[in-house]
Amino acid sequence: MDMPTPNPAILAKKPRLVERLLNVLPNDAVIHLEAETRAYECDALTAYRCPPMVAVLPSTTQEVSDILRICHEMGVPVVPRGSGTSLAGGALPTADCVILGVARMNAVLETDYENRFVRVQSGRTNLSVTGAVQENDFFYAPDPSSQLACAIAGNIAMNSGGAHCLKYGVTTNNLMGVTMVLMDGTVVEIGGAHLDAPGLDLLGVICGSEGQLGVVTEATLRILRKPEGARPVLMGFDSNEVAGECVSDIIKAGVLPVAIEFMDRPCIRATEAFAKAGYPDCEALLIVEVEGSDAEIDEQLEKIVAIARRHNPVELRESKSADESARIWLGRKSAFGAMGQINDYMCLDGTIPVSQLPYVLRRIGEMSREYGLDVGNVFHAGDGNMHPLILFDANKPGDLELCEAFGADILRLCVEVGGCLTGEHGVGIEKRDLMVNQFAPDDLDIQMAVKDVFDPQWLLNPAKVFPLAASEARRAA
């Protein structure tokens, strides 16, 4: 994956840059020694690494403003970073950039149960938002698999979802407002603690913008009452295609589970060995969860189980206790870690129409044989957000490039069937050069024109989202 050539003129500014940053930040918030900056050389797409010139760890919006103002005046690129869990290289540094990490900005600033919102600093982890309100029977709905570690800043940047997004939506459906700092240090407030904001939907522009437009320092998030109860049912099938057809039939029947999760045989075996959740030995597994009162749960599960039986499941197991529910979910939540014990892998993030699941799963299987690389499929089946895990050997010459080519073909397939390149991981560096497969040149030009408005010098998060040649040309203009 190509990255911009470091600018010697910017590298030469490092001593003066460090001096200016130390004037506005505590000493321990400015990381500039080469050995120490290596801690920030990559995110969760670990195949690509590049230590930044400097890393900074602000604690307040004012400090973020000061940092960006200094970098803007000196023409230094800035890469915003939440917890570094991006699987698309969204927080990968360039050699001449400043990494701006928000991990120290993790406070709960305001909680309003009557109006159902919480305001937090953007470095707070996803799961800890729910942790701050759960004693009052509230929760924050988006739940990425990395929710224990991922930051709200990154969730907003990538418009993250999670297992329960089928019912509750993704980040954009639960985001009410942000405090954001523009590249020149200007602090702006967008949206707020109300149902909807007048005028242009700037919040919709910011959510999913991948750090291209500004650095979010605070977020107002919608919180919801916990449901009365929830219950999953586990279904095993003898083929991926049949499991895909079952998902499609559940959606067509008008039933709205809170989650429909899919795992294929490689993932089932890996997670069973890792988590010992008691999964059946089958080709494909679905976890379907519904919630509500006991009567509502019983009614929904009756319809779902009836649909599943029409597809001749090899196992159909409805949870009977909280402990059994936890075990059913244990394997799914452990899937990425379990696959990592087997081999190196690249996790993709294409999204397709639910009706195309059987066909796409069949084609991925065919391509797996063509490329000679195994694939584990685990994804949010209810909204068609796929996460194929392509296994490869990082120590084998050429295997990474083969994996990338395979992944690109899978993502092109997603677009061909009416889907898109990403559902929640973002474009980052991973998919930037595939954007031409989804968008026409005029479409990309309009998107880049939006960035021109917010960041005219193209200093924020360079080399991400847009094809590298196009973004570098824009930056040099």
DRENDO-1510 file (C-alpha; in Angstrom, 1 decimal, always signed):
<recs>
REC; n; res; u; v; w
REC; 1; MET; +0.0; +0.0; +0.0 .
REC; 2; ASP; +1.6; +3.3; -1.1 .
REC; 3; MET; +2.0; +6.2; +1.3 .
REC; 4; PRO; +3.0; +9.8; +0.6 .
REC; 5; THR; +6.7; +10.5; +0.5 .
REC; 6; PRO; +7.7; +12.4; +3.6 .
REC; 7; ASN; +8.2; +16.1; +3.1 .
REC; 8; PRO; +11.8; +17.0; +4.1 .
REC; 9; ALA; +10.7; +20.6; +4.7 .
REC; 10; ILE; +8.1; +19.5; +7.3 .
REC; 11; LEU; +10.6; +17.0; +8.9 .
REC; 12; ALA; +13.0; +19.9; +9.3 .
REC; 13; LYS; +10.4; +21.8; +11.4 .
REC; 14; LYS; +10.3; +19.1; +14.1 .
REC; 15; PRO; +12.5; +20.9; +16.7 .
REC; 16; ARG; +10.5; +24.1; +16.5 .
REC; 17; LEU; +7.2; +22.1; +16.4 .
REC; 18; VAL; +8.1; +20.2; +19.6 .
REC; 19; GLU; +9.1; +23.5; +21.3 .
REC; 20; ARG; +5.8; +25.1; +20.4 .
REC; 21; LEU; +3.7; +22.0; +21.5 .
REC; 22; LEU; +5.5; +21.9; +24.9 .
REC; 23; ASN; +4.4; +25.5; +25.4 .
REC; 24; VAL; +0.7; +24.5; +25.4 .
REC; 25; LEU; +0.9; +20.9; +26.7 .
REC; 26; PRO; +2.4; +19.1; +29.7 .
REC; 27; ASN; +5.7; +17.4; +29.0 .
REC; 28; ASP; +4.3; +13.9; +29.2 .
REC; 29; ALA; +1.7; +14.8; +26.5 .
REC; 30; VAL; +4.3; +15.4; +23.8 .
REC; 31; ILE; +6.0; +12.2; +22.5 .
REC; 32; HIS; +8.8; +13.0; +20.1 .
REC; 33; LEU; +11.6; +10.5; +20.7 .
REC; 34; GLU; +11.8; +8.0; +17.9 .
REC; 35; ALA; +11.7; +5.0; +20.2 .
REC; 36; GLU; +8.6; +6.3; +21.9 .
REC; 37; THR; +6.7; +7.3; +18.7 .
REC; 38; ARG; +6.8; +3.7; +17.5 .
REC; 39; ALA; +4.0; +2.9; +19.9 .
REC; 40; TYR; +1.8; +4.8; +17.4 .
REC; 41; GLU; +3.2; +3.4; +14.2 .
REC; 42; CYS; +0.0; +1.5; +13.3 .
REC; 43; ASP; -3.6; +0.8; +14.2 .
REC; 44; ALA; -5.4; -2.6; +14.1 .
REC; 45; LEU; -4.5; -3.0; +10.4 .
REC; 46; THR; -1.0; -4.0; +11.5 .
REC; 47; ALA; +0.3; -5.0; +8.1 .
REC; 48; TYR; +1.2; -1.4; +7.6 .
REC; 49; ARG; +3.5; +0.6; +9.9 .
REC; 50; CYS; +5.0; +4.1; +9.9 .
REC; 51; PRO; +6.1; +5.9; +13.1 .
REC; 52; PRO; +4.8; +9.5; +13.2 .
REC; 53; MET; +7.1; +12.5; +13.6 .
REC; 54; VAL; +5.4; +13.4; +16.9 .
REC; 55; ALA; +2.5; +12.2; +19.0 .
REC; 56; VAL; +0.4; +14.4; +21.3 .
REC; 57; LEU; -2.1; +13.4; +24.0 .
REC; 58; PRO; -4.3; +16.4; +24.9 .
REC; 59; SER; -6.8; +16.4; +27.8 .
REC; 60; THR; -9.2; +19.2; +26.8 .
REC; 61; THR; -10.8; +20.8; +23.8 .
REC; 62; GLN; -8.7; +23.9; +24.3 .
REC; 63; GLU; -5.5; +21.8; +24.1 .
REC; 64; VAL; -6.7; +20.2; +20.9 .
REC; 65; SER; -7.4; +23.7; +19.5 .
REC; 66; ASP; -3.9; +24.8; +20.4 .
REC; 67; ILE; -2.4; +21.8; +18.8 .
REC; 68; LEU; -4.3; +22.2; +15.5 .
REC; 69; ARG; -3.6; +25.9; +15.4 .
REC; 70; ILE; +0.1; +25.3; +15.7 .
REC; 71; CYS; +0.1; +22.5; +13.1 .
REC; 72; HIS; -2.0; +24.6; +10.8 .
REC; 73; GLU; +0.4; +27.6; +11.0 .
REC; 74; MET; +3.4; +25.4; +10.4 .
REC; 75; GLY; +1.8; +23.3; +7.6 .
REC; 76; VAL; +2.2; +20.0; +9.5 .
REC; 77; PRO; -0.3; +17.1; +8.8 .
REC; 78; VAL; -2.3; +15.7; +11.7 .
REC; 79; VAL; -3.7; +12.2; +12.1 .
REC; 80; PRO; -6.5; +12.0; +14.7 .
REC; 81; ARG; -6.5; +8.8; +16.7 .
REC; 82; GLY; -9.0; +7.3; +19.1 .
REC; 83; SER; -8.0; +3.9; +20.6 .
REC; 84; GLY; -6.2; +2.7; +17.5 .
REC; 85; THR; -8.6; -0.1; +16.8 .
REC; 86; SER; -9.2; +0.9; +13.1 .
REC; 87; LEU; -9.2; -2.2; +10.9 .
REC; 88; ALA; -8.9; -0.1; +7.7 .
REC; 89; GLY; -5.8; +1.8; +8.5 .
REC; 90; GLY; -7.8; +4.9; +9.4 .
REC; 91; ALA; -5.2; +6.1; +12.0 .
REC; 92; LEU; -2.1; +5.1; +10.2 .
REC; 93; PRO; +0.5; +7.9; +10.5 .
REC; 94; THR; +2.7; +9.4; +7.8 .
REC; 95; ALA; +6.4; +10.0; +8.7 .
REC; 96; ASP; +5.9; +13.8; +8.6 .
REC; 97; CYS; +2.7; +14.0; +10.7 .
REC; 98; VAL; +1.5; +14.6; +14.2 .
REC; 99; ILE; -0.6; +11.9; +15.8 .
REC; 100; LEU; -3.3; +13.5; +17.9 .
REC; 101; GLY; -4.6; +10.9; +20.3 .
REC; 102; VAL; -7.7; +11.6; +22.4 .
REC; 103; ALA; -7.3; +8.6; +24.9 .
REC; 104; ARG; -6.9; +11.0; +27.9 .
REC; 105; MET; -10.2; +12.7; +27.0 .
REC; 106; ASN; -12.4; +10.2; +28.7 .
REC; 107; ALA; -14.7; +12.0; +31.1 .
REC; 108; VAL; -18.5; +11.9; +31.3 .
REC; 109; LEU; -19.5; +15.6; +31.2 .
REC; 110; GLU; -23.3; +15.5; +31.5 .
REC; 111; THR; -26.0; +12.9; +32.0 .
REC; 112; ASP; -29.7; +13.7; +31.5 .
REC; 113; TYR; -32.0; +10.7; +32.0 .
REC; 114; GLU; -35.2; +12.7; +31.5 .
REC; 115; ASN; -34.1; +13.8; +28.0 .
REC; 116; ARG; -32.2; +10.6; +27.4 .
REC; 117; PHE; -28.7; +11.7; +26.5 .
REC; 118; VAL; -25.2; +11.6; +27.8 .
REC; 119; ARG; -22.3; +14.0; +26.9 .
REC; 120; VAL; -18.8; +12.5; +27.0 .
REC; 121; GLN; -15.3; +13.4; +25.9 .
REC; 122; SER; -14.6; +11.5; +22.7 .
REC; 123; GLY; -11.8; +9.4; +24.1 .
REC; 124; ARG; -14.2; +7.5; +26.3 .
REC; 125; THR; -14.6; +3.8; +25.3 .
REC; 126; ASN; -17.8; +2.6; +23.8 .
REC; 127; LEU; -18.6; +0.1; +26.5 .
REC; 128; SER; -17.9; +2.5; +29.3 .
REC; 129; VAL; -20.6; +4.8; +28.0 .
REC; 130; THR; -23.1; +2.1; +28.9 .
REC; 131; GLY; -21.2; +1.5; +32.1 .
REC; 132; ALA; -21.8; +5.1; +33.2 .
REC; 133; VAL; -25.6; +4.9; +32.8 .
REC; 134; GLN; -26.5; +1.2; +33.4 .
REC; 135; GLU; -27.2; +1.6; +37.1 .
REC; 136; ASN; -30.2; +3.7; +36.1 .
REC; 137; ASP; -31.3; +1.0; +33.6 .
REC; 138; PHE; -30.1; +2.9; +30.5 .
REC; 139; PHE; -27.6; +1.8; +27.8 .
REC; 140; TYR; -25.8; +3.1; +24.7 .
REC; 141; ALA; -26.9; +1.0; +21.7 .
REC; 142; PRO; -24.1; +0.8; +19.2 .
REC; 143; ASP; -21.9; -2.1; +20.2 .
REC; 144; PRO; -18.9; -2.9; +18.0 .
REC; 145; SER; -17.1; -6.1; +18.7 .
REC; 146; SER; -14.2; -4.0; +19.9 .
REC; 147; GLN; -16.4; -2.0; +22.3 .
REC; 148; LEU; -14.3; -2.8; +25.3 .
REC; 149; ALA; -11.4; -0.8; +23.7 .
REC; 150; CYS; -12.7; +1.4; +20.9 .
REC; 151; ALA; -13.2; +5.1; +21.5 .
REC; 152; ILE; -16.3; +7.1; +20.7 .
REC; 153; ALA; -14.1; +9.3; +18.6 .
REC; 154; GLY; -13.3; +6.4; +16.3 .
REC; 155; ASN; -16.9; +5.3; +16.3 .
REC; 156; ILE; -18.0; +8.7; +15.1 .
REC; 157; ALA; -15.2; +8.8; +12.5 .
REC; 158; MET; -16.2; +5.4; +11.0 .
REC; 159; ASN; -19.9; +5.4; +11.8 .
REC; 160; SER; -19.5; +2.2; +13.7 .
REC; 161; GLY; -22.2; -0.3; +14.2 .
REC; 162; GLY; -22.3; -3.7; +16.0 .
REC; 163; ALA; -24.3; -6.8; +16.6 .
REC; 164; HIS; -27.4; -4.9; +17.6 .
REC; 165; CYS; -27.5; -2.3; +14.9 .
REC; 166; LEU; -30.3; -4.1; +13.0 .
REC; 167; LYS; -32.8; -2.7; +15.5 .
REC; 168; TYR; -31.0; +0.3; +17.0 .
REC; 169; GLY; -29.0; +1.6; +14.1 .
REC; 170; VAL; -25.4; +2.6; +13.9 .
REC; 171; THR; -23.5; +5.5; +15.4 .
REC; 172; THR; -25.2; +8.1; +13.2 .
REC; 173; ASN; -28.6; +7.0; +14.5 .
REC; 174; ASN; -27.5; +7.5; +18.1 .
REC; 175; LEU; -25.4; +10.7; +17.8 .
REC; 176; MET; -27.1; +14.0; +18.7 .
REC; 177; GLY; -24.2; +16.5; +18.7 .
REC; 178; VAL; -20.5; +17.0; +18.7 .
REC; 179; THR; -17.9; +19.6; +19.7 .
REC; 180; MET; -15.3; +19.6; +16.9 .
REC; 181; VAL; -12.1; +21.5; +16.3 .
REC; 182; LEU; -11.3; +22.5; +12.8 .
REC; 183; MET; -7.8; +22.3; +11.4 .
REC; 184; ASP; -7.1; +26.0; +12.1 .
REC; 185; GLY; -8.1; +25.6; +15.8 .
REC; 186; THR; -11.6; +26.9; +15.5 .
REC; 187; VAL; -14.0; +25.2; +17.9 .
REC; 188; VAL; -17.5; +24.5; +16.5 .
REC; 189; GLU; -20.7; +23.0; +18.0 .
REC; 190; ILE; -22.8; +20.9; +15.8 .
REC; 191; GLY; -26.2; +19.5; +16.8 .
REC; 192; GLY; -26.8; +19.1; +20.6 .
REC; 193; ALA; -29.2; +17.8; +23.2 .
REC; 194; HIS; -32.3; +17.9; +21.2 .
REC; 195; LEU; -34.1; +15.6; +18.7 .
REC; 196; ASP; -33.1; +17.4; +15.5 .
REC; 197; ALA; -31.1; +20.5; +14.5 .
REC; 198; PRO; -32.3; +23.1; +12.0 .
REC; 199; GLY; -30.5; +23.8; +8.7 .
REC; 200; LEU; -28.0; +21.6; +6.9 .
REC; 201; ASP; -27.4; +18.2; +8.3 .
REC; 202; LEU; -23.8; +18.9; +9.2 .
REC; 203; LEU; -23.8; +16.1; +11.9 .
REC; 204; GLY; -24.5; +13.6; +9.1 .
REC; 205; VAL; -21.5; +15.0; +7.2 .
REC; 206; ILE; -19.2; +14.7; +10.3 .
REC; 207; CYS; -20.3; +11.1; +11.3 .
REC; 208; GLY; -18.4; +8.8; +9.0 .
REC; 209; SER; -16.0; +11.4; +7.7 .
REC; 210; GLU; -12.9; +9.5; +9.0 .
REC; 211; GLY; -11.1; +12.5; +10.6 .
REC; 212; GLN; -11.0; +14.3; +7.3 .
REC; 213; LEU; -13.0; +17.4; +8.4 .
REC; 214; GLY; -12.1; +18.0; +12.1 .
REC; 215; VAL; -11.2; +16.5; +15.4 .
REC; 216; VAL; -14.3; +15.6; +17.6 .
REC; 217; THR; -13.5; +16.2; +21.2 .
REC; 218; GLU; -17.0; +15.8; +22.8 .
REC; 219; ALA; -20.1; +13.9; +21.8 .
REC; 220; THR; -23.7; +14.0; +22.9 .
REC; 221; LEU; -25.1; +10.5; +22.6 .
REC; 222; ARG; -28.6; +9.1; +22.8 .
REC; 223; ILE; -29.2; +6.6; +25.6 .
REC; 224; LEU; -32.1; +4.2; +25.8 .
REC; 225; ARG; -34.0; +2.3; +28.4 .
REC; 226; LYS; -32.9; -1.2; +28.8 .
REC; 227; PRO; -35.4; -3.7; +27.4 .
REC; 228; GLU; -37.4; -5.9; +29.8 .
REC; 229; GLY; -35.5; -8.9; +28.6 .
REC; 230; ALA; -33.7; -10.5; +25.7 .
REC; 231; ARG; -33.2; -14.0; +24.5 .
REC; 232; PRO; -31.1; -15.5; +21.7 .
REC; 233; VAL; -31.7; -18.6; +19.6 .
REC; 234; LEU; -28.8; -20.5; +18.0 .
REC; 235; MET; -29.3; -22.2; +14.6 .
REC; 236; GLY; -26.9; -24.5; +12.8 .
REC; 237; PHE; -27.1; -25.3; +9.1 .
REC; 238; ASP; -25.4; -27.6; +6.7 .
REC; 239; SER; -24.4; -24.8; +4.2 .
REC; 240; ASN; -23.6; -21.1; +4.1 .
REC; 241; GLU; -26.1; -20.6; +1.4 .
REC; 242; VAL; -29.0; -22.1; +3.4 .
REC; 243; ALA; -28.1; -20.0; +6.4 .
REC; 244; GLY; -28.1; -16.9; +4.1 .
REC; 245; GLU; -31.5; -17.9; +2.8 .
REC; 246; CYS; -32.8; -18.2; +6.3 .
REC; 247; VAL; -31.7; -14.7; +7.1 .
REC; 248; SER; -33.3; -13.3; +4.0 .
REC; 249; ASP; -36.6; -15.1; +4.9 .
REC; 250; ILE; -36.6; -13.7; +8.5 .
REC; 251; ILE; -36.2; -10.2; +7.2 .
REC; 252; LYS; -38.8; -10.7; +4.5 .
REC; 253; ALA; -41.3; -11.9; +7.1 .
REC; 254; GLY; -41.3; -8.5; +8.8 .
REC; 255; VAL; -39.8; -9.8; +12.0 .
REC; 256; LEU; -37.3; -7.3; +13.6 .
REC; 257; PRO; -34.8; -9.1; +15.8 .
REC; 258; VAL; -32.3; -7.0; +17.7 .
REC; 259; ALA; -29.5; -9.0; +16.1 .
REC; 260; ILE; -28.8; -11.6; +13.5 .
REC; 261; GLU; -25.2; -12.8; +13.5 .
REC; 262; PHE; -23.5; -15.3; +11.1 .
REC; 263; MET; -20.5; -17.5; +11.5 .
REC; 264; ASP; -19.2; -20.2; +9.1 .
REC; 265; ARG; -17.3; -23.5; +9.8 .
REC; 266; PRO; -13.8; -22.0; +10.1 .
REC; 267; CYS; -15.0; -19.4; +12.6 .
REC; 268; ILE; -17.2; -21.9; +14.5 .
REC; 269; ARG; -14.2; -24.3; +15.0 .
REC; 270; ALA; -11.8; -21.5; +16.0 .
REC; 271; THR; -14.2; -19.9; +18.5 .
REC; 272; GLU; -15.2; -23.3; +19.9 .
REC; 273; ALA; -11.6; -24.1; +20.6 .
REC; 274; PHE; -11.0; -20.7; +22.0 .
REC; 275; ALA; -14.1; -19.9; +24.0 .
REC; 276; LYS; -15.8; -23.4; +24.4 .
REC; 277; ALA; -19.2; -21.9; +24.0 .
REC; 278; GLY; -20.8; -25.2; +23.1 .
REC; 279; TYR; -21.4; -24.5; +19.4 .
REC; 280; PRO; -22.6; -27.3; +17.1 .
REC; 281; ASP; -20.3; -28.9; +14.5 .
REC; 282; CYS; -21.9; -27.5; +11.3 .
REC; 283; GLU; -21.2; -25.5; +8.2 .
REC; 284; ALA; -22.9; -22.3; +9.3 .
REC; 285; LEU; -24.4; -20.8; +12.5 .
REC; 286; LEU; -26.8; -18.0; +13.1 .
REC; 287; ILE; -27.4; -16.2; +16.4 .
REC; 288; VAL; -30.8; -14.5; +16.4 .
REC; 289; GLU; -31.7; -12.4; +19.4 .
REC; 290; VAL; -35.1; -10.7; +20.2 .
REC; 291; GLU; -36.1; -8.6; +23.1 .
REC; 292; GLY; -39.1; -7.2; +24.9 .
REC; 293; SER; -41.5; -8.6; +27.5 .
REC; 294; ASP; -41.7; -12.4; +27.9 .
REC; 295; ALA; -44.8; -12.5; +25.8 .
REC; 296; GLU; -43.2; -10.4; +23.0 .
REC; 297; ILE; -40.1; -12.6; +23.0 .
REC; 298; ASP; -42.1; -15.8; +22.8 .
REC; 299; GLU; -44.2; -14.4; +19.9 .
REC; 300; GLN; -41.2; -13.3; +17.9 .
REC; 301; LEU; -39.2; -16.5; +18.5 .
REC; 302; GLU; -42.1; -18.6; +17.5 .
REC; 303; LYS; -42.1; -17.0; +14.1 .
REC; 304; ILE; -38.3; -17.1; +13.8 .
REC; 305; VAL; -38.1; -20.8; +14.8 .
REC; 306; ALA; -40.9; -21.7; +12.3 .
REC; 307; ILE; -38.9; -20.0; +9.5 .
REC; 308; ALA; -35.7; -21.7; +10.5 .
REC; 309; ARG; -37.3; -25.2; +10.6 .
REC; 310; ARG; -38.3; -24.7; +6.9 .
REC; 311; HIS; -34.5; -24.7; +6.2 .
REC; 312; ASN; -33.8; -28.0; +8.0 .
REC; 313; PRO; -31.4; -26.8; +10.7 .
REC; 314; VAL; -29.0; -29.4; +12.1 .
REC; 315; GLU; -29.4; -27.7; +15.5 .
REC; 316; LEU; -31.9; -25.3; +16.9 .
REC; 317; ARG; -31.3; -24.2; +20.4 .
REC; 318; GLU; -33.3; -21.5; +22.2 .
REC; 319; SER; -31.7; -20.0; +25.3 .
REC; 320; LYS; -33.4; -20.9; +28.6 .
REC; 321; SER; -31.3; -18.9; +31.0 .
REC; 322; ALA; -29.0; -15.8; +31.3 .
REC; 323; ASP; -26.0; -18.1; +31.6 .
REC; 324; GLU; -26.9; -19.9; +28.3 .
REC; 325; SER; -27.5; -16.6; +26.6 .
REC; 326; ALA; -24.1; -15.4; +27.7 .
REC; 327; ARG; -22.4; -18.6; +26.3 .
REC; 328; ILE; -24.2; -18.3; +23.0 .
REC; 329; TRP; -22.8; -14.8; +22.6 .
REC; 330; LEU; -19.4; -15.6; +24.0 .
REC; 331; GLY; -18.2; -17.3; +20.9 .
REC; 332; ARG; -19.4; -14.6; +18.6 .
REC; 333; LYS; -17.8; -11.9; +20.7 .
REC; 334; SER; -14.5; -13.9; +20.7 .
REC; 335; ALA; -14.5; -14.6; +17.0 .
REC; 336; PHE; -11.8; -12.1; +15.9 .
REC; 337; GLY; -9.4; -13.1; +18.7 .
REC; 338; ALA; -10.0; -16.8; +18.1 .
REC; 339; MET; -9.2; -16.5; +14.4 .
REC; 340; GLY; -6.0; -14.6; +15.3 .
REC; 341; GLN; -4.8; -17.6; +17.2 .
REC; 342; ILE; -4.9; -19.7; +14.0 .
REC; 343; ASN; -3.2; -17.4; +11.5 .
REC; 344; ASP; -2.6; -13.8; +10.3 .
REC; 345; TYR; -5.8; -12.5; +8.8 .
REC; 346; MET; -7.3; -9.4; +7.1 .
REC; 347; CYS; -10.8; -8.4; +8.2 .
REC; 348; LEU; -12.9; -6.9; +5.4 .
REC; 349; ASP; -16.1; -4.8; +5.8 .
REC; 350; GLY; -18.3; -5.0; +2.7 .
REC; 351; THR; -22.0; -4.5; +2.9 .
REC; 352; ILE; -24.6; -6.1; +0.6 .
REC; 353; PRO; -28.4; -6.4; +0.2 .
REC; 354; VAL; -29.6; -9.2; +2.5 .
REC; 355; SER; -31.2; -10.9; -0.5 .
REC; 356; GLN; -27.8; -11.3; -2.0 .
REC; 357; LEU; -26.3; -13.2; +0.9 .
REC; 358; PRO; -26.6; -16.7; -0.5 .
REC; 359; TYR; -25.0; -15.7; -3.9 .
REC; 360; VAL; -22.2; -13.6; -2.3 .
REC; 361; LEU; -21.3; -16.4; +0.2 .
REC; 362; ARG; -21.1; -18.9; -2.6 .
REC; 363; ARG; -18.8; -16.6; -4.7 .
REC; 364; ILE; -16.5; -16.0; -1.7 .
REC; 365; GLY; -16.1; -19.7; -1.4 .
REC; 366; GLU; -15.3; -20.1; -5.1 .
REC; 367; MET; -12.8; -17.2; -4.9 .
REC; 368; SER; -11.2; -18.8; -1.8 .
REC; 369; ARG; -10.4; -21.8; -3.8 .
REC; 370; GLU; -9.1; -19.8; -6.8 .
REC; 371; TYR; -6.7; -17.7; -4.6 .
REC; 372; GLY; -5.7; -20.7; -2.4 .
REC; 373; LEU; -6.5; -18.7; +0.8 .
REC; 374; ASP; -9.0; -19.8; +3.5 .
REC; 375; VAL; -11.7; -17.4; +4.6 .
REC; 376; GLY; -13.7; -17.3; +7.8 .
REC; 377; ASN; -17.0; -15.5; +7.5 .
REC; 378; VAL; -18.5; -13.7; +10.5 .
REC; 379; PHE; -20.8; -10.8; +10.2 .
REC; 380; HIS; -23.9; -8.8; +11.0 .
REC; 381; ALA; -26.3; -10.7; +8.7 .
REC; 382; GLY; -29.4; -8.7; +9.5 .
REC; 383; ASP; -28.1; -5.6; +7.7 .
REC; 384; GLY; -25.8; -7.4; +5.3 .
REC; 385; ASN; -22.6; -6.0; +6.9 .
REC; 386; MET; -20.1; -8.7; +6.0 .
REC; 387; HIS; -16.7; -9.3; +7.7 .
REC; 388; PRO; -14.8; -12.0; +5.7 .
REC; 389; LEU; -11.6; -12.9; +7.5 .
REC; 390; ILE; -8.9; -13.8; +4.9 .
REC; 391; LEU; -6.2; -16.0; +6.4 .
REC; 392; PHE; -2.6; -15.6; +5.2 .
REC; 393; ASP; +1.0; -15.9; +6.3 .
REC; 394; ALA; +2.6; -12.6; +6.9 .
REC; 395; ASN; +6.0; -14.2; +6.9 .
REC; 396; LYS; +5.5; -15.8; +3.4 .
REC; 397; PRO; +6.6; -13.5; +0.6 .
REC; 398; GLY; +3.7; -12.5; -1.6 .
REC; 399; ASP; +1.0; -13.7; +0.7 .
REC; 400; LEU; +0.0; -10.3; +1.9 .
REC; 401; GLU; -0.3; -9.0; -1.7 .
REC; 402; LEU; -2.3; -12.1; -2.6 .
REC; 403; CYS; -4.6; -11.5; +0.4 .
REC; 404; GLU; -5.1; -7.8; -0.7 .
REC; 405; ALA; -6.0; -8.8; -4.2 .
REC; 406; PHE; -8.5; -11.4; -2.9 .
REC; 407; GLY; -10.0; -8.8; -0.6 .
REC; 408; ALA; -10.3; -6.3; -3.4 .
REC; 409; ASP; -12.2; -8.8; -5.4 .
REC; 410; ILE; -14.6; -9.5; -2.5 .
REC; 411; LEU; -15.3; -5.7; -2.1 .
REC; 412; ARG; -15.8; -5.3; -5.8 .
REC; 413; LEU; -18.3; -8.1; -5.6 .
REC; 414; CYS; -20.2; -6.3; -2.8 .
REC; 415; VAL; -20.5; -3.2; -5.0 .
REC; 416; GLU; -21.5; -5.3; -8.1 .
REC; 417; VAL; -24.5; -6.8; -6.2 .
REC; 418; GLY; -25.8; -3.4; -5.1 .
REC; 419; GLY; -23.8; -3.0; -1.8 .
REC; 420; CYS; -20.9; -0.8; -0.8 .
REC; 421; LEU; -17.3; -0.9; +0.2 .
REC; 422; THR; -17.8; -0.4; +3.9 .
REC; 423; GLY; -20.5; -0.6; +6.5 .
REC; 424; GLU; -18.6; +0.4; +9.7 .
REC; 425; HIS; -14.8; +0.0; +9.4 .
REC; 426; GLY; -14.4; +3.0; +7.1 .
REC; 427; VAL; -12.3; +3.4; +4.0 .
REC; 428; GLY; -9.0; +4.4; +5.5 .
REC; 429; ILE; -6.0; +3.3; +3.4 .
REC; 430; GLU; -7.5; -0.2; +2.9 .
REC; 431; LYS; -10.2; +0.7; +0.4 .
REC; 432; ARG; -9.2; +4.2; -0.8 .
REC; 433; ASP; -8.1; +3.0; -4.3 .
REC; 434; LEU; -11.3; +1.0; -4.6 .
REC; 435; MET; -13.5; +4.1; -4.3 .
REC; 436; VAL; -13.5; +4.4; -8.1 .
REC; 437; ASN; -15.4; +1.1; -8.2 .
REC; 438; GLN; -18.3; +2.6; -6.2 .
REC; 439; PHE; -18.2; +6.3; -7.2 .
REC; 440; ALA; -17.9; +8.1; -10.5 .
REC; 441; PRO; -15.2; +10.8; -10.9 .
REC; 442; ASP; -17.8; +13.6; -10.4 .
REC; 443; ASP; -19.0; +11.9; -7.2 .
REC; 444; LEU; -15.5; +11.8; -5.8 .
REC; 445; ASP; -14.9; +15.4; -6.8 .
REC; 446; ILE; -17.9; +16.6; -4.9 .
REC; 447; GLN; -16.8; +14.6; -1.8 .
REC; 448; MET; -13.3; +16.1; -2.0 .
REC; 449; ALA; -14.9; +19.6; -2.4 .
REC; 450; VAL; -16.5; +19.1; +1.0 .
REC; 451; LYS; -13.1; +18.5; +2.5 .
REC; 452; ASP; -11.8; +21.6; +0.7 .
REC; 453; VAL; -14.3; +23.6; +2.8 .
REC; 454; PHE; -13.4; +22.2; +6.2 .
REC; 455; ASP; -9.6; +21.6; +5.5 .
REC; 456; PRO; -8.4; +23.7; +2.6 .
REC; 457; GLN; -4.8; +22.7; +3.0 .
REC; 458; TRP; -5.7; +19.0; +3.2 .
REC; 459; LEU; -3.6; +18.6; +6.5 .
REC; 460; LEU; -6.1; +16.3; +8.3 .
REC; 461; ASN; -5.6; +12.6; +8.1 .
REC; 462; PRO; -3.6; +12.5; +4.8 .
REC; 463; ALA; -3.6; +9.5; +2.4 .
REC; 464; LYS; -6.9; +8.2; +3.6 .
REC; 465; VAL; -10.4; +7.7; +2.0 .
REC; 466; PHE; -9.7; +9.2; -1.5 .
REC; 467; PRO; -7.5; +7.6; -4.2 .
REC; 468; LEU; -3.9; +8.6; -3.2 .
REC; 469; ALA; -3.1; +10.4; -6.5 .
REC; 470; ALA; -6.2; +12.5; -6.3 .
REC; 471; SER; -5.8; +13.5; -2.7 .
REC; 472; GLU; -2.1; +14.3; -3.1 .
REC; 473; ALA; -2.9; +16.5; -6.1 .
REC; 474; ARG; -5.6; +18.3; -4.0 .
REC; 475; ARG; -3.1; +18.7; -1.2 .
REC; 476; ALA; -0.5; +20.2; -3.5 .
REC; 477; ALA; -2.9; +22.6; -5.2 .
</recs>
